[in-house]
Amino acid sequence: AGAFDEALVKAMDRAVGHFPFAQRTHDGRRAWSIFAKRGELDVWFTSDGSLFVEGVTSLNVVYALFLQLLEVCSDLAIEDRITGELHDRASLLRLVRRDEQKVSRKLTVAASLIAA
């Protein structure tokens, strides 16, 4: 996402800081690490006003962070760097639900294999 003006970057930076388990990286960048049960997410703002999110975690965490940032910037979109798709709130939610269904099926199969 980006490039955002300095006032919006500051507001989004504060929003990320209020996200559960967000910790400032203290590495000289305007950056945060979010340590969730299902992985880690790094969030950083570049000097030109861009926002990047990267890590290995569940889509639920990404979606929750996206909702938090939407409170500050209502016309925010997120780009999937693998597929090149742009997601708004509705399309990202569809992706999260699809991912949850896949995980649910895997858990059901795993549970039935264990029970056998």
C-alpha positions in Angstrom: 0.0 0.0 0.0 1.1 3.6 -0.2 2.4 6.2 -0.6 0.7 7.9 2.3 1.3 11.4 3.6 3.2 11.8 6.9 0.0 12.5 9.0 -1.6 9.3 7.8 1.6 7.3 8.3 1.7 8.5 11.9 -1.9 7.6 12.5 -1.5 4.1 10.9 1.7 3.6 12.9 -0.2 4.3 16.1 -3.0 1.9 15.0 -0.4 -0.9 14.5 1.0 -0.1 17.9 -2.4 -0.7 19.5 -2.7 -4.1 17.7 -2.5 -7.0 20.2 1.1 -8.4 20.6 2.6 -5.6 18.5 6.1 -4.7 19.6 8.3 -1.9 18.1 11.4 -3.4 16.4 13.8 -0.7 17.6 16.0 -1.3 14.6 16.0 2.3 13.3 12.9 1.8 11.1 9.3 2.7 11.8 8.5 -0.9 12.2 6.6 -3.4 14.3 6.6 -7.2 14.9 3.4 -8.9 15.8 3.8 -12.2 17.5 0.6 -14.2 17.3 -0.2 -17.8 18.2 -0.1 -18.8 14.6 3.0 -17.0 13.5 4.7 -13.6 13.1 4.0 -10.6 11.1 6.3 -7.7 10.4 4.9 -4.3 9.5 7.0 -1.3 8.4 6.6 2.1 6.9 9.2 3.4 4.5 10.5 6.9 4.2 8.5 7.5 1.0 5.2 6.7 2.9 4.6 3.2 1.8 3.4 0.4 4.1 4.6 -3.2 3.9 3.3 -6.3 5.8 5.2 -9.5 5.6 5.4 -12.7 7.6 4.1 -16.2 8.1 0.8 -16.2 10.0 -2.9 -17.0 9.6 -5.0 -14.9 7.3 -7.1 -14.0 10.3 -4.2 -12.0 11.8 -3.7 -10.2 8.5 -7.5 -9.5 8.3 -7.6 -8.2 11.9 -4.7 -5.8 11.2 -6.3 -4.7 8.0 -9.5 -3.9 9.9 -7.5 -1.9 12.4 -5.9 0.1 9.7 -9.2 0.7 7.9 -10.3 2.7 11.0 -7.6 5.2 10.1 -7.7 5.0 6.3 -11.1 3.9 5.0 -10.1 3.5 1.4 -7.2 1.1 2.1 -6.5 -1.9 -0.1 -4.0 -4.7 0.4 -2.1 -6.3 -2.5 -1.2 -10.0 -2.4 2.4 -9.9 -3.7 2.2 -13.6 -4.9 -1.0 -13.3 -7.0 -0.9 -9.5 -7.6 -4.6 -9.3 -6.5 -5.8 -6.2 -4.7 -8.1 -6.9 -1.8 -10.6 -4.6 -0.1 -12.4 -5.5 3.1 -15.0 -7.8 1.4 -12.6 -9.7 -0.9 -10.0 -10.2 1.9 -12.8 -11.6 4.1 -13.8 -14.1 1.4 -10.1 -15.2 1.2 -10.0 -15.7 5.0 -13.2 -17.7 5.0 -11.9 -19.9 2.1 -8.7 -20.5 4.1 -10.6 -21.4 7.2 -12.6 -24.0 5.3 -9.4 -25.6 4.0 -8.0 -25.7 7.5 -11.2 -27.1 8.9 -11.2 -29.9 6.3 -7.6 -30.7 7.0 -8.3 -30.9 10.7 -11.3 -33.1 10.2 -9.2 -35.5 8.0 -6.4 -35.4 10.5 -8.8 -36.1 13.4 -10.4 -39.0 11.6 -6.9 -40.5 10.7 -5.9 -40.3 14.3 -9.1 -41.9 15.5 -8.7 -44.9 13.1 
